[in-house]
Amino acid sequence: MKITVDEEKCCGAGQCVLIAPEVFDQRDEDGIVVLLDAAPPAEQHDAVRESAEVCPAAAIQVTEDA
């Protein structure tokens, strides 16, 4: 799994941080997403997928390994 985030799309809702705090954080000044781990361990994959699904701005992209 590889994760990318589009900071330009991010609206700072913070759902990703609530669901996967080991993978996502938010900048203090504006709430924009910060990617902590672009290739998280397998135990984080379900939470990352959920974060991408619930992101209101569709700012999180998940690419599955082949």
All heavy atoms as TSV, in Angstrom:
chain	resi	resn	atom	element	x	y	z
A	1	MET	N	N	0.848	-1.179	0.000
A	1	MET	CA	C	0.000	0.000	0.000
A	1	MET	C	C	0.889	1.235	0.000
A	1	MET	O	O	1.865	1.319	0.736
A	1	MET	CB	C	-0.897	-0.013	1.231
A	1	MET	CG	C	-1.636	1.284	1.471
A	1	MET	SD	S	-2.698	1.268	2.922
A	1	MET	CE	C	-4.095	0.377	2.266
A	2	LYS	N	N	0.506	2.188	-0.844
A	2	LYS	CA	C	1.177	3.480	-0.866
A	2	LYS	C	C	0.099	4.561	-0.763
A	2	LYS	O	O	-0.942	4.466	-1.397
A	2	LYS	CB	C	1.980	3.660	-2.148
A	2	LYS	CG	C	2.722	4.972	-2.167
A	2	LYS	CD	C	3.571	5.117	-3.401
A	2	LYS	CE	C	4.280	6.451	-3.296
A	2	LYS	NZ	N	4.565	7.045	-4.553
A	3	ILE	N	N	0.364	5.573	0.037
A	3	ILE	CA	C	-0.597	6.649	0.269
A	3	ILE	C	C	-0.021	7.961	-0.238
A	3	ILE	O	O	1.150	8.259	-0.021
A	3	ILE	CB	C	-0.897	6.805	1.765
A	3	ILE	CG1	C	-1.320	5.474	2.360
A	3	ILE	CG2	C	-1.947	7.871	2.011
A	3	ILE	CD1	C	-1.188	5.420	3.846
A	4	THR	N	N	-0.877	8.742	-0.888
A	4	THR	CA	C	-0.523	10.110	-1.235
A	4	THR	C	C	-1.661	11.014	-0.783
A	4	THR	O	O	-2.819	10.579	-0.712
A	4	THR	CB	C	-0.289	10.298	-2.752
A	4	THR	OG1	O	-1.442	9.855	-3.463
A	4	THR	CG2	C	0.930	9.526	-3.230
A	5	VAL	N	N	-1.322	12.235	-0.443
A	5	VAL	CA	C	-2.345	13.201	-0.048
A	5	VAL	C	C	-2.195	14.460	-0.894
A	5	VAL	O	O	-1.096	14.827	-1.288
A	5	VAL	CB	C	-2.271	13.568	1.455
A	5	VAL	CG1	C	-2.559	12.353	2.315
A	5	VAL	CG2	C	-0.939	14.161	1.824
A	6	ASP	N	N	-3.309	15.079	-1.201
A	6	ASP	CA	C	-3.328	16.325	-1.949
A	6	ASP	C	C	-3.678	17.438	-0.970
A	6	ASP	O	O	-4.851	17.632	-0.627
A	6	ASP	CB	C	-4.354	16.237	-3.077
A	6	ASP	CG	C	-4.352	17.449	-3.989
A	6	ASP	OD1	O	-3.852	18.525	-3.560
A	6	ASP	OD2	O	-4.825	17.329	-5.122
A	7	GLU	N	N	-2.665	18.148	-0.512
A	7	GLU	CA	C	-2.878	19.211	0.473
A	7	GLU	C	C	-3.773	20.320	-0.072
A	7	GLU	O	O	-4.476	20.978	0.694
A	7	GLU	CB	C	-1.539	19.789	0.918
A	7	GLU	CG	C	-0.702	18.819	1.713
A	7	GLU	CD	C	0.608	19.416	2.191
A	7	GLU	OE1	O	0.843	20.626	1.964
A	7	GLU	OE2	O	1.400	18.674	2.792
A	8	GLU	N	N	-3.766	20.521	-1.381
A	8	GLU	CA	C	-4.606	21.558	-1.996
A	8	GLU	C	C	-6.093	21.219	-1.863
A	8	GLU	O	O	-6.927	22.114	-1.748
A	8	GLU	CB	C	-4.236	21.740	-3.473
A	8	GLU	CG	C	-2.830	22.239	-3.702
A	8	GLU	CD	C	-2.601	23.629	-3.136
A	8	GLU	OE1	O	-3.480	24.494	-3.288
A	8	GLU	OE2	O	-1.532	23.844	-2.533
A	9	LYS	N	N	-6.423	19.936	-1.890
A	9	LYS	CA	C	-7.822	19.503	-1.760
A	9	LYS	C	C	-8.287	19.452	-0.308
A	9	LYS	O	O	-9.467	19.589	-0.029
A	9	LYS	CB	C	-8.009	18.104	-2.361
A	9	LYS	CG	C	-8.036	18.038	-3.846
A	9	LYS	CD	C	-8.338	16.606	-4.253
A	9	LYS	CE	C	-8.491	16.444	-5.733
A	9	LYS	NZ	N	-8.769	15.046	-6.087
A	10	CYS	N	N	-7.362	19.203	0.612
A	10	CYS	CA	C	-7.707	18.977	2.019
A	10	CYS	C	C	-8.489	20.158	2.595
A	10	CYS	O	O	-8.099	21.312	2.443
A	10	CYS	CB	C	-6.439	18.737	2.831
A	10	CYS	SG	S	-6.752	18.438	4.579
A	11	CYS	N	N	-9.591	19.830	3.277
A	11	CYS	CA	C	-10.415	20.871	3.897
A	11	CYS	C	C	-10.239	20.893	5.421
A	11	CYS	O	O	-10.914	21.652	6.115
A	11	CYS	CB	C	-11.879	20.696	3.515
A	11	CYS	SG	S	-12.627	19.178	4.130
A	12	GLY	N	N	-9.370	20.034	5.944
A	12	GLY	CA	C	-9.067	20.052	7.372
A	12	GLY	C	C	-10.129	19.438	8.255
A	12	GLY	O	O	-10.200	19.743	9.446
A	13	ALA	N	N	-10.951	18.540	7.717
A	13	ALA	CA	C	-12.017	17.922	8.511
A	13	ALA	C	C	-11.455	17.047	9.632
A	13	ALA	O	O	-12.076	16.901	10.681
A	13	ALA	CB	C	-12.944	17.098	7.611
A	14	GLY	N	N	-10.313	16.424	9.403
A	14	GLY	CA	C	-9.652	15.650	10.460
A	14	GLY	C	C	-10.150	14.236	10.660
A	14	GLY	O	O	-9.714	13.567	11.592
A	15	GLN	N	N	-11.024	13.753	9.807
A	15	GLN	CA	C	-11.519	12.385	9.970
A	15	GLN	C	C	-10.395	11.371	9.843
A	15	GLN	O	O	-10.373	10.369	10.555
A	15	GLN	CB	C	-12.624	12.086	8.942
A	15	GLN	CG	C	-13.867	12.913	9.137
A	15	GLN	CD	C	-14.458	12.727	10.518
A	15	GLN	OE1	O	-14.715	11.608	10.961
A	15	GLN	NE2	N	-14.669	13.816	11.224
A	16	CYS	N	N	-9.444	11.639	8.947
A	16	CYS	CA	C	-8.328	10.709	8.762
A	16	CYS	C	C	-7.509	10.564	10.038
A	16	CYS	O	O	-7.078	9.462	10.388
A	16	CYS	CB	C	-7.444	11.167	7.603
A	16	CYS	SG	S	-6.772	12.843	7.763
A	17	VAL	N	N	-7.314	11.660	10.750
A	17	VAL	CA	C	-6.530	11.634	11.990
A	17	VAL	C	C	-7.269	10.845	13.066
A	17	VAL	O	O	-6.659	10.096	13.828
A	17	VAL	CB	C	-6.223	13.067	12.475
A	17	VAL	CG1	C	-5.440	13.043	13.769
A	17	VAL	CG2	C	-5.464	13.834	11.406
A	18	LEU	N	N	-8.578	10.985	13.121
A	18	LEU	CA	C	-9.364	10.240	14.100
A	18	LEU	C	C	-9.340	8.742	13.817
A	18	LEU	O	O	-9.297	7.934	14.742
A	18	LEU	CB	C	-10.809	10.739	14.106
A	18	LEU	CG	C	-11.020	12.172	14.594
A	18	LEU	CD1	C	-12.470	12.578	14.392
A	18	LEU	CD2	C	-10.615	12.312	16.043
A	19	ILE	N	N	-9.351	8.375	12.544
A	19	ILE	CA	C	-9.414	6.962	12.161
A	19	ILE	C	C	-8.038	6.306	12.170
A	19	ILE	O	O	-7.898	5.166	12.604
A	19	ILE	CB	C	-10.069	6.824	10.764
A	19	ILE	CG1	C	-11.527	7.301	10.835
A	19	ILE	CG2	C	-9.981	5.394	10.252
A	19	ILE	CD1	C	-12.188	7.492	9.489
A	20	ALA	N	N	-7.020	7.012	11.685
A	20	ALA	CA	C	-5.674	6.436	11.562
A	20	ALA	C	C	-4.610	7.418	12.052
A	20	ALA	O	O	-3.831	7.954	11.276
A	20	ALA	CB	C	-5.412	6.035	10.108
A	21	PRO	N	N	-4.561	7.659	13.358
A	21	PRO	CA	C	-3.626	8.656	13.887
A	21	PRO	C	C	-2.154	8.283	13.753
A	21	PRO	O	O	-1.290	9.157	13.849
A	21	PRO	CB	C	-4.028	8.767	15.361
A	21	PRO	CG	C	-4.700	7.473	15.675
A	21	PRO	CD	C	-5.386	7.057	14.397
A	22	GLU	N	N	-1.868	7.013	13.497
A	22	GLU	CA	C	-0.482	6.599	13.291
A	22	GLU	C	C	0.003	6.954	11.887
A	22	GLU	O	O	1.204	6.980	11.623
A	22	GLU	CB	C	-0.320	5.089	13.504
A	22	GLU	CG	C	-0.676	4.609	14.895
A	22	GLU	CD	C	-2.179	4.358	15.076
A	22	GLU	OE1	O	-2.940	4.494	14.094
A	22	GLU	OE2	O	-2.590	4.043	16.198
A	23	VAL	N	N	-0.940	7.227	10.986
A	23	VAL	CA	C	-0.605	7.475	9.584
A	23	VAL	C	C	-0.814	8.936	9.206
A	23	VAL	O	O	-0.067	9.478	8.392
A	23	VAL	CB	C	-1.454	6.556	8.663
A	23	VAL	CG1	C	-1.133	6.797	7.193
A	23	VAL	CG2	C	-1.226	5.092	9.031
A	24	PHE	N	N	-1.813	9.589	9.801
A	24	PHE	CA	C	-2.152	10.969	9.444
A	24	PHE	C	C	-2.099	11.886	10.653
A	24	PHE	O	O	-2.409	11.482	11.774
A	24	PHE	CB	C	-3.569	11.043	8.856
A	24	PHE	CG	C	-3.775	10.183	7.649
A	24	PHE	CD1	C	-4.469	8.984	7.750
A	24	PHE	CD2	C	-3.283	10.552	6.411
A	24	PHE	CE1	C	-4.672	8.177	6.646
A	24	PHE	CE2	C	-3.473	9.749	5.296
A	24	PHE	CZ	C	-4.171	8.559	5.417
A	25	ASP	N	N	-1.743	13.135	10.399
A	25	ASP	CA	C	-1.798	14.190	11.406
A	25	ASP	C	C	-2.290	15.444	10.698
A	25	ASP	O	O	-2.566	15.419	9.502
A	25	ASP	CB	C	-0.414	14.405	12.030
A	25	ASP	CG	C	-0.482	15.115	13.383
A	25	ASP	OD1	O	-1.585	15.520	13.807
A	25	ASP	OD2	O	0.574	15.277	14.008
A	26	GLN	N	N	-2.415	16.532	11.444
A	26	GLN	CA	C	-2.839	17.806	10.869
A	26	GLN	C	C	-1.888	18.904	11.298
A	26	GLN	O	O	-1.402	18.900	12.438
A	26	GLN	CB	C	-4.248	18.181	11.345
A	26	GLN	CG	C	-5.340	17.316	10.763
A	26	GLN	CD	C	-6.684	17.706	11.323
A	26	GLN	OE1	O	-6.994	17.353	12.456
A	26	GLN	NE2	N	-7.481	18.417	10.557
A	27	ARG	N	N	-1.638	19.841	10.376
A	27	ARG	CA	C	-0.819	20.997	10.723
A	27	ARG	C	C	-1.574	21.844	11.735
A	27	ARG	O	O	-2.788	22.052	11.602
A	27	ARG	CB	C	-0.510	21.847	9.487
A	27	ARG	CG	C	0.336	21.135	8.470
A	27	ARG	CD	C	0.856	22.037	7.389
A	27	ARG	NE	N	-0.169	22.773	6.676
A	27	ARG	CZ	C	-0.208	22.926	5.352
A	27	ARG	NH1	N	0.724	22.392	4.594
A	27	ARG	NH2	N	-1.163	23.626	4.791
A	28	ASP	N	N	-0.860	22.344	12.726
A	28	ASP	CA	C	-1.476	23.156	13.771
A	28	ASP	C	C	-2.062	24.452	13.225
A	28	ASP	O	O	-3.126	24.894	13.658
A	28	ASP	CB	C	-0.460	23.494	14.863
A	28	ASP	CG	C	-0.095	22.276	15.702
A	28	ASP	OD1	O	-0.903	21.330	15.777
A	28	ASP	OD2	O	1.001	22.281	16.286
A	29	GLU	N	N	-1.380	25.069	12.271
A	29	GLU	CA	C	-1.801	26.399	11.828
A	29	GLU	C	C	-3.070	26.411	10.983
A	29	GLU	O	O	-3.836	27.365	11.023
A	29	GLU	CB	C	-0.665	27.123	11.089
A	29	GLU	CG	C	-0.183	26.453	9.815
A	29	GLU	CD	C	0.930	25.428	10.040
A	29	GLU	OE1	O	1.201	25.055	11.194
A	29	GLU	OE2	O	1.514	24.998	9.043
A	30	ASP	N	N	-3.324	25.334	10.215
A	30	ASP	CA	C	-4.501	25.374	9.335
A	30	ASP	C	C	-5.275	24.062	9.247
A	30	ASP	O	O	-6.277	23.978	8.554
A	30	ASP	CB	C	-4.097	25.835	7.929
A	30	ASP	CG	C	-3.020	24.952	7.301
A	30	ASP	OD1	O	-2.683	23.893	7.876
A	30	ASP	OD2	O	-2.509	25.330	6.229
A	31	GLY	N	N	-4.830	23.019	9.937
A	31	GLY	CA	C	-5.566	21.757	9.947
A	31	GLY	C	C	-5.362	20.882	8.735
A	31	GLY	O	O	-5.994	19.829	8.621
A	32	ILE	N	N	-4.502	21.287	7.816
A	32	ILE	CA	C	-4.276	20.508	6.605
A	32	ILE	C	C	-3.561	19.199	6.965
A	32	ILE	O	O	-2.692	19.150	7.833
A	32	ILE	CB	C	-3.450	21.319	5.574
A	32	ILE	CG1	C	-4.228	22.583	5.155
A	32	ILE	CG2	C	-3.086	20.479	4.354
A	32	ILE	CD1	C	-5.577	22.333	4.534
A	33	VAL	N	N	-3.930	18.146	6.257
A	33	VAL	CA	C	-3.399	16.810	6.518
A	33	VAL	C	C	-1.876	16.762	6.371
A	33	VAL	O	O	-1.304	17.411	5.507
A	33	VAL	CB	C	-4.064	15.763	5.602
A	33	VAL	CG1	C	-3.714	15.995	4.136
A	33	VAL	CG2	C	-3.703	14.347	6.021
A	34	VAL	N	N	-1.261	15.972	7.246
A	34	VAL	CA	C	0.164	15.660	7.181
A	34	VAL	C	C	0.278	14.148	7.137
A	34	VAL	O	O	-0.272	13.452	7.999
A	34	VAL	CB	C	0.915	16.205	8.420
A	34	VAL	CG1	C	2.374	15.761	8.401
A	34	VAL	CG2	C	0.798	17.712	8.510
A	35	LEU	N	N	0.955	13.634	6.139
A	35	LEU	CA	C	1.139	12.193	5.997
A	35	LEU	C	C	2.350	11.770	6.817
A	35	LEU	O	O	3.474	12.200	6.558
A	35	LEU	CB	C	1.332	11.838	4.518
A	35	LEU	CG	C	1.481	10.362	4.181
A	35	LEU	CD1	C	0.258	9.571	4.627
A	35	LEU	CD2	C	1.711	10.196	2.694
A	36	LEU	N	N	2.120	10.945	7.823
A	36	LEU	CA	C	3.194	10.487	8.698
A	36	LEU	C	C	3.885	9.235	8.165
A	36	LEU	O	O	5.059	9.012	8.439
A	36	LEU	CB	C	2.649	10.193	10.095
A	36	LEU	CG	C	1.985	11.353	10.829
A	36	LEU	CD1	C	1.399	10.864	12.142
A	36	LEU	CD2	C	2.966	12.487	11.050
A	37	ASP	N	N	3.143	8.404	7.428
A	37	ASP	CA	C	3.688	7.135	6.945
A	37	ASP	C	C	3.068	6.817	5.588
A	37	ASP	O	O	1.910	6.413	5.513
A	37	ASP	CB	C	3.394	6.033	7.959
A	37	ASP	CG	C	4.105	4.732	7.652
A	37	ASP	OD1	O	4.698	4.605	6.562
A	37	ASP	OD2	O	4.060	3.834	8.513
A	38	ALA	N	N	3.839	7.000	4.512
A	38	ALA	CA	C	3.328	6.780	3.157
A	38	ALA	C	C	3.191	5.299	2.811
A	38	ALA	O	O	2.513	4.949	1.853
A	38	ALA	CB	C	4.230	7.464	2.137
A	39	ALA	N	N	3.825	4.438	3.589
A	39	ALA	CA	C	3.751	2.988	3.360
A	39	ALA	C	C	3.565	2.291	4.707
A	39	ALA	O	O	4.477	1.672	5.233
A	39	ALA	CB	C	5.010	2.503	2.656
A	40	PRO	N	N	2.360	2.403	5.277
A	40	PRO	CA	C	2.128	1.870	6.627
A	40	PRO	C	C	2.129	0.344	6.665
A	40	PRO	O	O	1.919	-0.313	5.647
A	40	PRO	CB	C	0.745	2.418	6.981
A	40	PRO	CG	C	0.065	2.557	5.666
A	40	PRO	CD	C	1.145	2.974	4.705
A	41	PRO	N	N	2.340	-0.209	7.863
A	41	PRO	CA	C	2.297	-1.670	8.008
A	41	PRO	C	C	0.881	-2.206	7.774
A	41	PRO	O	O	-0.103	-1.460	7.849
A	41	PRO	CB	C	2.748	-1.895	9.451
A	41	PRO	CG	C	2.521	-0.603	10.148
A	41	PRO	CD	C	2.635	0.475	9.115
A	42	ALA	N	N	0.811	-3.488	7.502
A	42	ALA	CA	C	-0.455	-4.139	7.142
A	42	ALA	C	C	-1.562	-3.902	8.158
A	42	ALA	O	O	-2.730	-3.756	7.785
A	42	ALA	CB	C	-0.226	-5.633	6.938
A	43	GLU	N	N	-1.233	-3.841	9.437
A	43	GLU	CA	C	-2.278	-3.662	10.444
A	43	GLU	C	C	-2.962	-2.300	10.367
A	43	GLU	O	O	-4.023	-2.098	10.943
A	43	GLU	CB	C	-1.753	-3.927	11.856
A	43	GLU	CG	C	-0.614	-3.046	12.286
A	43	GLU	CD	C	0.765	-3.635	12.011
A	43	GLU	OE1	O	0.882	-4.640	11.289
A	43	GLU	OE2	O	1.736	-3.064	12.521
A	44	GLN	N	N	-2.382	-1.363	9.628
A	44	GLN	CA	C	-2.981	-0.031	9.458
A	44	GLN	C	C	-3.799	0.088	8.171
A	44	GLN	O	O	-4.514	1.078	7.982
A	44	GLN	CB	C	-1.881	1.032	9.440
A	44	GLN	CG	C	-1.136	1.167	10.739
A	44	GLN	CD	C	-2.038	1.663	11.852
A	44	GLN	OE1	O	-2.909	2.493	11.638
A	44	GLN	NE2	N	-1.834	1.146	13.036
A	45	HIS	N	N	-3.727	-0.885	7.280
A	45	HIS	CA	C	-4.338	-0.764	5.961
A	45	HIS	C	C	-5.847	-0.522	5.995
A	45	HIS	O	O	-6.356	0.318	5.250
A	45	HIS	CB	C	-4.008	-1.983	5.099
A	45	HIS	CG	C	-2.575	-2.021	4.660
A	45	HIS	ND1	N	-2.104	-2.931	3.748
A	45	HIS	CD2	C	-1.496	-1.260	5.008
A	45	HIS	CE1	C	-0.807	-2.733	3.551
A	45	HIS	NE2	N	-0.425	-1.725	4.314
A	46	ASP	N	N	-6.569	-1.245	6.831
A	46	ASP	CA	C	-8.023	-1.063	6.888
A	46	ASP	C	C	-8.380	0.361	7.329
A	46	ASP	O	O	-9.280	0.988	6.764
A	46	ASP	CB	C	-8.673	-2.077	7.822
A	46	ASP	CG	C	-8.714	-3.475	7.225
A	46	ASP	OD1	O	-8.547	-3.623	5.993
A	46	ASP	OD2	O	-8.897	-4.439	7.998
A	47	ALA	N	N	-7.662	0.877	8.319
A	47	ALA	CA	C	-7.928	2.236	8.799
A	47	ALA	C	C	-7.587	3.269	7.733
A	47	ALA	O	O	-8.312	4.259	7.565
A	47	ALA	CB	C	-7.130	2.508	10.074
A	48	VAL	N	N	-6.522	3.035	6.982
A	48	VAL	CA	C	-6.146	3.960	5.912
A	48	VAL	C	C	-7.206	3.963	4.816
A	48	VAL	O	O	-7.615	5.029	4.331
A	48	VAL	CB	C	-4.760	3.598	5.340
A	48	VAL	CG1	C	-4.480	4.376	4.064
A	48	VAL	CG2	C	-3.678	3.852	6.372
A	49	ARG	N	N	-7.671	2.787	4.432
A	49	ARG	CA	C	-8.723	2.709	3.407
A	49	ARG	C	C	-9.983	3.445	3.874
A	49	ARG	O	O	-10.609	4.176	3.103
A	49	ARG	CB	C	-9.056	1.255	3.098
A	49	ARG	CG	C	-8.008	0.554	2.287
A	49	ARG	CD	C	-8.459	-0.867	1.903
A	49	ARG	NE	N	-7.320	-1.663	1.516
A	49	ARG	CZ	C	-6.706	-2.556	2.286
A	49	ARG	NH1	N	-7.155	-2.818	3.508
A	49	ARG	NH2	N	-5.664	-3.223	1.844
A	50	GLU	N	N	-10.347	3.253	5.128
A	50	GLU	CA	C	-11.525	3.934	5.670
A	50	GLU	C	C	-11.313	5.449	5.658
A	50	GLU	O	O	-12.220	6.205	5.305
A	50	GLU	CB	C	-11.824	3.452	7.088
A	50	GLU	CG	C	-13.063	4.074	7.672
A	50	GLU	CD	C	-13.377	3.605	9.085
A	50	GLU	OE1	O	-12.743	2.640	9.582
A	50	GLU	OE2	O	-14.266	4.217	9.707
A	51	SER	N	N	-10.127	5.894	6.026
A	51	SER	CA	C	-9.822	7.324	6.018
A	51	SER	C	C	-10.006	7.914	4.621
A	51	SER	O	O	-10.588	8.994	4.463
A	51	SER	CB	C	-8.383	7.572	6.476
A	51	SER	OG	O	-8.213	7.190	7.817
A	52	ALA	N	N	-9.514	7.208	3.613
A	52	ALA	CA	C	-9.655	7.679	2.236
A	52	ALA	C	C	-11.121	7.727	1.821
A	52	ALA	O	O	-11.561	8.664	1.152
A	52	ALA	CB	C	-8.854	6.794	1.292
A	53	GLU	N	N	-11.894	6.732	2.239
A	53	GLU	CA	C	-13.313	6.665	1.872
A	53	GLU	C	C	-14.129	7.790	2.500
A	53	GLU	O	O	-15.047	8.320	1.872
A	53	GLU	CB	C	-13.896	5.317	2.283
A	53	GLU	CG	C	-13.405	4.161	1.445
A	53	GLU	CD	C	-13.854	2.807	1.985
A	53	GLU	OE1	O	-14.744	2.762	2.865
A	53	GLU	OE2	O	-13.294	1.796	1.530
A	54	VAL	N	N	-13.825	8.155	3.737
A	54	VAL	CA	C	-14.637	9.154	4.434
A	54	VAL	C	C	-14.136	10.588	4.234
A	54	VAL	O	O	-14.821	11.524	4.635
A	54	VAL	CB	C	-14.765	8.862	5.947
A	54	VAL	CG1	C	-15.363	7.491	6.176
A	54	VAL	CG2	C	-13.460	9.030	6.672
A	55	CYS	N	N	-12.982	10.747	3.607
A	55	CYS	CA	C	-12.437	12.098	3.406
A	55	CYS	C	C	-13.399	12.921	2.556
A	55	CYS	O	O	-13.664	12.587	1.403
A	55	CYS	CB	C	-11.073	12.021	2.718
A	55	CYS	SG	S	-10.353	13.646	2.385
A	56	PRO	N	N	-13.965	14.015	3.113
A	56	PRO	CA	C	-14.958	14.787	2.371
A	56	PRO	C	C	-14.386	15.502	1.147
A	56	PRO	O	O	-15.129	15.834	0.226
A	56	PRO	CB	C	-15.476	15.795	3.401
A	56	PRO	CG	C	-14.403	15.886	4.430
A	56	PRO	CD	C	-13.730	14.542	4.455
A	57	ALA	N	N	-13.070	15.697	1.116
A	57	ALA	CA	C	-12.444	16.393	-0.019
A	57	ALA	C	C	-11.755	15.433	-0.991
A	57	ALA	O	O	-11.192	15.865	-1.976
A	57	ALA	CB	C	-11.430	17.402	0.509
A	58	ALA	N	N	-11.825	14.133	-0.706
A	58	ALA	CA	C	-11.152	13.131	-1.530
A	58	ALA	C	C	-9.671	13.472	-1.710
A	58	ALA	O	O	-9.099	13.352	-2.788
A	58	ALA	CB	C	-11.847	12.967	-2.874
A	59	ALA	N	N	-9.038	13.893	-0.624
A	59	ALA	CA	C	-7.644	14.321	-0.659
A	59	ALA	C	C	-6.658	13.185	-0.434
A	59	ALA	O	O	-5.457	13.368	-0.598
A	59	ALA	CB	C	-7.412	15.404	0.384
A	60	ILE	N	N	-7.160	12.002	-0.086
A	60	ILE	CA	C	-6.292	10.853	0.207
A	60	ILE	C	C	-6.439	9.827	-0.907
A	60	ILE	O	O	-7.551	9.395	-1.205
A	60	ILE	CB	C	-6.661	10.218	1.552
A	60	ILE	CG1	C	-6.541	11.239	2.680
A	60	ILE	CG2	C	-5.788	8.987	1.821
A	60	ILE	CD1	C	-7.157	10.783	3.988
A	61	GLN	N	N	-5.311	9.450	-1.486
A	61	GLN	CA	C	-5.296	8.422	-2.528
A	61	GLN	C	C	-4.522	7.225	-2.020
A	61	GLN	O	O	-3.417	7.372	-1.483
A	61	GLN	CB	C	-4.636	8.950	-3.811
A	61	GLN	CG	C	-5.337	10.154	-4.406
A	61	GLN	CD	C	-6.778	9.843	-4.808
A	61	GLN	OE1	O	-7.053	8.797	-5.374
A	61	GLN	NE2	N	-7.678	10.749	-4.482
A	62	VAL	N	N	-5.103	6.039	-2.182
A	62	VAL	CA	C	-4.470	4.804	-1.742
A	62	VAL	C	C	-4.213	3.945	-2.973
A	62	VAL	O	O	-5.116	3.703	-3.771
A	62	VAL	CB	C	-5.363	4.035	-0.746
A	62	VAL	CG1	C	-4.743	2.698	-0.380
A	62	VAL	CG2	C	-5.622	4.880	0.482
A	63	THR	N	N	-2.965	3.500	-3.113
A	63	THR	CA	C	-2.590	2.584	-4.181
A	63	THR	C	C	-2.206	1.258	-3.547
A	63	THR	O	O	-1.335	1.218	-2.678
A	63	THR	CB	C	-1.380	3.134	-4.981
A	63	THR	OG1	O	-1.697	4.452	-5.436
A	63	THR	CG2	C	-1.037	2.252	-6.152
A	64	GLU	N	N	-2.892	0.215	-3.974
A	64	GLU	CA	C	-2.627	-1.106	-3.418
A	64	GLU	C	C	-1.435	-1.729	-4.143
A	64	GLU	O	O	-1.259	-1.550	-5.342
A	64	GLU	CB	C	-3.848	-2.018	-3.578
A	64	GLU	CG	C	-5.089	-1.510	-2.875
A	64	GLU	CD	C	-5.020	-1.584	-1.361
A	64	GLU	OE1	O	-4.159	-2.305	-0.812
A	64	GLU	OE2	O	-5.838	-0.923	-0.718
A	65	ASP	N	N	-0.618	-2.455	-3.397
A	65	ASP	CA	C	0.505	-3.176	-3.997
A	65	ASP	C	C	-0.021	-4.297	-4.888
A	65	ASP	O	O	-1.046	-4.898	-4.593
A	65	ASP	CB	C	1.406	-3.772	-2.913
A	65	ASP	CG	C	2.045	-2.701	-2.054
A	65	ASP	OD1	O	2.316	-1.590	-2.568
A	65	ASP	OD2	O	2.279	-2.958	-0.860
A	66	ALA	N	N	0.701	-4.552	-5.951
A	66	ALA	CA	C	0.272	-5.599	-6.885
A	66	ALA	C	C	0.613	-6.977	-6.359
A	66	ALA	O	O	1.420	-7.174	-5.531
A	66	ALA	CB	C	0.943	-5.396	-8.240
